[in-house]
Amino acid sequence: IGIFGGSFNPPHNGHILAAEELARRLELDKIYLVPAATPPHKQLPPGSPDGPARLHLLQLATAGHPKLEACDLELRRGGVSYTADTVRQLRKQHPADRLYLLVGPDMFLTLDAWRAPVMITSQCTIVLVQREKPDEDLQRRLAEQRENLYRTYAAQIVTVENDYLPISSTLVRRMLTFGCGEAYLAPAVYQAICNARAYGLAKSLRGLPLDALREAAINLLNTRRVAHVLGCSETAAKLARRYGASERDAARAGLLHDITKALPPDAQLRLCQKYDILI
């Protein structure tokens, strides 16, 4: 039995393809996809659907995939969603089965800092899921962590390369904001999001006041680009004031000039196709 945790905010095709591929490669009978009530390592973005809504979307996403099951264990438990508590409960439910905890490189590197790593590693085989071959530095750190976990906890660790993780929930949320999220979601999931007007679909982003536009722009940018964009907006307004142009228009242009930089090239091309932007 595989354990695939996350916020699933929203659950997208990448989650499902990855889970199906892992079930095949590891010869698993079932994978539980477990949405967190409150993730311990990050905050859900403002305006995210609540736990029951994310669970409903995940149930729609896993429909028709017999080896995948949306699991409400952490949502029923409430509070901060610690993996150790989830493993403990699943072990009670499946005392004779082998549990596989599926984690990406970032989570793998911090596993020994989680709550109750002794219990987790004693009850689960740890599956390090890699999307692509890591660079030399990451490869070295992963090897060191593997040795550390084996030496400290006698952890059983399996590495699986999985090509089916090219997108993230962050990307999907951004593409939904731009009106182009349909391609990344199961049709039933996309329709449910539209019906609920979730992920910003309830409001128009056209003609926003400057403060609201600034907030919306920041949510669409990578963190490292925010200071640059805000600085461009302020500088553009100062230049407009000096040369007699519209400060409002200049400030807005500064906020918007890098608005798609956080998107990978294929997603930017999708926007161009949808809105008939010639390249």
C-alpha positions as CSV (number, residue, x, y, z in Angstrom):
1,I,0.0,0.0,0.0
2,G,1.4,3.4,-1.0
3,I,0.9,6.6,1.0
4,F,0.9,9.7,-1.1
5,G,0.4,12.8,1.0
6,G,0.0,16.4,0.0
7,S,-2.3,19.4,-0.1
8,F,-3.8,18.4,-3.5
9,N,-4.7,22.1,-4.0
10,P,-6.0,21.3,-6.6
11,P,-5.5,17.6,-7.5
12,H,-4.3,17.6,-11.1
13,N,-3.3,15.1,-13.9
14,G,0.3,15.1,-12.7
15,H,-0.8,13.6,-9.3
16,I,-2.8,10.9,-11.0
17,L,-0.2,10.0,-13.7
18,A,2.5,9.9,-11.0
19,A,0.5,7.7,-8.7
20,E,-0.5,5.3,-11.5
21,E,3.2,5.0,-12.6
22,L,4.4,4.4,-9.0
23,A,1.7,1.7,-8.5
24,R,2.9,0.0,-11.6
25,R,6.6,0.2,-10.9
26,L,6.4,-0.8,-7.2
27,E,3.6,-3.4,-7.9
28,L,1.4,-1.8,-5.4
29,D,-2.2,-3.0,-4.7
30,K,-3.4,0.4,-3.7
31,I,-2.2,4.0,-3.2
32,Y,-3.9,6.2,-0.7
33,L,-3.8,9.9,-1.7
34,V,-4.1,11.7,1.6
35,P,-5.0,15.4,1.5
36,A,-3.6,17.3,4.6
37,A,-5.9,19.2,6.9
38,T,-3.1,21.6,7.8
39,P,0.3,20.9,6.3
40,P,3.1,21.2,8.9
41,H,5.7,22.5,6.4
42,K,3.7,25.2,4.5
43,Q,0.6,27.3,4.6
44,L,-2.2,26.9,2.1
45,P,-2.4,30.0,-0.2
46,P,-5.2,32.5,0.8
47,G,-8.5,31.6,-0.8
48,S,-7.8,27.8,-1.0
49,P,-10.8,25.5,-0.8
50,D,-11.3,23.9,2.6
51,G,-10.4,20.3,3.4
52,P,-13.8,18.7,2.4
53,A,-13.8,20.6,-0.9
54,R,-10.2,19.4,-1.7
55,L,-11.2,15.9,-0.8
56,H,-14.2,16.0,-3.1
57,L,-12.0,17.2,-6.0
58,L,-9.6,14.4,-5.2
59,Q,-12.4,11.8,-5.3
60,L,-13.4,13.1,-8.7
61,A,-9.7,12.9,-9.9
62,T,-9.3,9.3,-8.7
63,A,-12.6,8.1,-10.1
64,G,-11.9,5.4,-12.7
65,H,-8.5,4.6,-11.2
66,P,-9.1,1.4,-9.2
67,K,-5.7,1.4,-7.5
68,L,-6.0,5.0,-6.3
69,E,-8.2,6.0,-3.4
70,A,-8.7,9.5,-1.8
71,C,-8.3,9.0,1.9
72,D,-9.9,11.4,4.4
73,L,-7.9,10.2,7.4
74,E,-6.0,13.4,8.0
75,L,-9.1,15.6,7.4
76,R,-11.1,13.5,9.9
77,R,-8.3,13.8,12.4
78,G,-8.0,17.5,12.0
79,G,-5.3,19.8,13.3
80,V,-1.7,19.7,11.9
81,S,-1.3,16.7,9.6
82,Y,1.7,14.8,10.8
83,T,2.8,11.9,8.6
84,A,3.7,9.9,11.7
85,D,0.1,10.0,12.9
86,T,-1.1,8.9,9.5
87,V,1.3,6.0,9.3
88,R,0.4,4.9,12.8
89,Q,-3.3,4.8,11.9
90,L,-2.8,3.1,8.5
91,R,-0.6,0.4,10.3
92,K,-3.5,-0.3,12.6
93,Q,-5.9,-0.6,9.7
94,H,-3.5,-2.8,7.7
95,P,-1.4,-4.8,10.2
96,A,-0.2,-7.4,7.7
97,D,0.5,-5.2,4.7
98,R,3.7,-3.5,3.6
99,L,3.5,0.3,3.6
100,Y,5.4,2.5,1.1
101,L,5.8,6.2,1.9
102,L,6.1,8.2,-1.3
103,V,8.2,11.3,-1.0
104,G,10.0,13.8,-3.3
105,P,13.6,15.0,-2.8
106,D,12.7,18.0,-0.6
107,M,10.8,15.9,1.8
108,F,13.4,13.1,1.7
109,L,16.1,15.5,2.7
110,T,14.2,16.6,5.8
111,L,12.7,13.3,6.9
112,D,14.9,12.9,9.9
113,A,13.5,16.2,11.3
114,W,9.9,15.0,11.1
115,R,7.9,14.0,14.0
116,A,8.7,10.4,15.1
117,P,11.1,9.4,12.3
118,V,12.0,6.1,14.1
119,M,8.3,5.0,13.9
120,I,7.9,6.1,10.3
121,T,11.1,4.3,9.1
122,S,10.3,1.2,11.1
123,Q,6.8,0.9,9.6
124,C,7.3,2.1,6.0
125,T,9.6,1.5,3.1
126,I,10.7,5.0,2.0
127,V,10.3,5.6,-1.7
128,L,12.3,8.6,-3.0
129,V,10.5,9.7,-6.2
130,Q,12.7,11.6,-8.6
131,R,11.4,13.4,-11.6
132,E,14.8,13.7,-13.3
133,K,18.4,13.0,-12.6
134,P,19.5,15.5,-9.9
135,D,22.5,17.8,-10.3
136,E,25.7,16.9,-8.6
137,D,25.0,18.9,-5.5
138,L,21.6,17.4,-5.0
139,Q,22.8,14.0,-5.9
140,R,25.5,14.2,-3.2
141,R,23.0,15.5,-0.5
142,L,20.5,12.7,-1.4
143,A,23.2,10.1,-1.1
144,E,24.3,11.5,2.3
145,Q,20.7,11.5,3.5
146,R,20.2,7.9,2.3
147,E,23.3,6.9,4.3
148,N,22.2,8.9,7.3
149,L,18.7,7.3,7.4
150,Y,20.1,3.8,6.9
151,R,22.8,4.3,9.6
152,T,20.5,6.0,12.1
153,Y,17.2,4.2,11.6
154,A,18.0,1.2,9.4
155,A,15.6,2.7,7.0
156,Q,14.6,0.7,3.9
157,I,14.8,3.1,0.9
158,V,13.8,2.6,-2.7
159,T,14.5,5.2,-5.4
160,V,12.1,5.5,-8.3
161,E,12.5,7.7,-11.3
162,N,9.1,9.0,-12.4
163,D,8.6,11.1,-15.5
164,Y,5.0,11.9,-14.8
165,L,5.5,14.9,-12.5
166,P,6.0,17.8,-14.9
167,I,3.4,20.1,-13.3
168,S,2.6,21.4,-9.8
169,S,-0.6,22.6,-8.1
170,T,1.0,26.1,-8.0
171,L,1.2,26.0,-11.8
172,V,-2.3,24.8,-12.1
173,R,-3.6,27.6,-9.8
174,R,-1.8,30.2,-11.9
175,M,-3.2,28.8,-15.1
176,L,-6.7,28.8,-13.6
177,T,-6.2,32.5,-12.9
178,F,-5.2,33.0,-16.5
179,G,-8.2,31.1,-17.7
180,C,-6.2,28.1,-19.0
181,G,-6.3,25.5,-16.3
182,E,-8.6,23.0,-18.1
183,A,-5.7,21.0,-19.8
184,Y,-4.2,20.1,-16.4
185,L,-7.3,18.7,-14.7
186,A,-9.7,15.8,-15.1
187,P,-12.9,17.1,-16.8
188,A,-15.0,16.4,-13.7
189,V,-12.4,18.3,-11.5
190,Y,-12.3,21.3,-13.8
191,Q,-16.1,21.4,-13.9
192,A,-16.4,21.2,-10.1
193,I,-13.9,24.1,-9.7
194,C,-15.9,26.2,-12.2
195,N,-19.2,25.3,-10.5
196,A,-17.7,26.3,-7.1
197,R,-16.0,29.3,-8.7
198,A,-12.9,28.3,-6.7
199,Y,-9.3,29.4,-7.2
200,G,-10.2,33.0,-8.1
201,L,-12.7,32.1,-10.7
202,A,-15.4,34.1,-8.8
203,K,-13.8,37.5,-9.6
204,S,-12.6,39.3,-12.6
205,L,-9.0,40.5,-12.6
206,R,-9.7,43.2,-15.2
207,G,-9.6,46.9,-14.1
208,L,-8.5,46.1,-10.5
209,P,-7.5,49.1,-8.2
210,L,-3.7,49.3,-8.0
211,D,-3.5,47.8,-4.5
212,A,-5.6,44.8,-5.5
213,L,-3.6,44.4,-8.8
214,R,-0.4,44.4,-6.8
215,E,-1.7,41.6,-4.5
216,A,-2.9,39.6,-7.5
217,A,0.4,40.0,-9.3
218,I,2.4,38.9,-6.3
219,N,0.4,35.7,-6.1
220,L,1.3,34.9,-9.8
221,L,5.1,35.5,-9.4
222,N,7.9,33.3,-8.0
223,T,9.1,34.7,-4.7
224,R,12.5,35.7,-5.9
225,R,10.9,38.0,-8.6
226,V,8.6,39.9,-6.4
227,A,11.1,42.6,-5.3
228,H,12.1,43.2,-8.9
229,V,8.5,43.6,-10.1
230,L,7.6,46.0,-7.2
231,G,10.7,48.0,-7.8
232,C,9.9,48.3,-11.6
233,S,6.4,49.4,-10.8
234,E,7.6,52.2,-8.4
235,T,10.4,53.3,-10.8
236,A,8.0,53.4,-13.7
237,A,5.6,55.6,-11.8
238,K,8.5,58.0,-10.9
239,L,9.6,58.2,-14.5
240,A,6.0,58.8,-15.6
241,R,5.7,61.7,-13.1
242,R,8.9,63.2,-14.4
243,Y,8.0,63.0,-18.0
244,G,4.3,63.8,-17.8
245,A,2.9,60.4,-18.5
246,S,0.2,58.6,-16.5
247,E,1.6,57.4,-13.2
248,R,-1.3,55.0,-12.8
249,D,-0.7,53.3,-16.2
250,A,3.0,53.2,-15.6
251,A,2.7,51.6,-12.2
252,R,0.3,49.0,-13.6
253,A,2.6,48.2,-16.5
254,G,5.5,47.7,-14.1
255,L,3.4,45.2,-12.0
256,L,2.3,43.3,-15.1
257,H,5.5,43.2,-17.2
258,D,6.7,39.9,-15.9
259,I,3.3,38.4,-15.1
260,T,3.9,35.1,-16.9
261,K,7.6,34.6,-16.0
262,A,6.7,32.0,-13.4
263,L,5.2,29.8,-16.0
264,P,7.2,27.2,-18.0
265,P,7.5,27.8,-21.7
266,D,4.8,25.3,-22.7
267,A,2.3,27.0,-20.4
268,Q,3.2,30.4,-21.8
269,L,2.6,29.1,-25.3
270,R,-0.8,27.8,-24.1
271,L,-1.7,31.3,-23.1
272,C,-0.6,32.7,-26.4
273,Q,-2.7,30.2,-28.3
274,K,-5.8,30.8,-26.1
275,Y,-5.6,34.6,-26.4
276,D,-4.4,34.7,-30.1
277,I,-1.1,36.4,-29.2
278,L,1.3,36.2,-32.2
279,I,4.9,35.3,-31.4
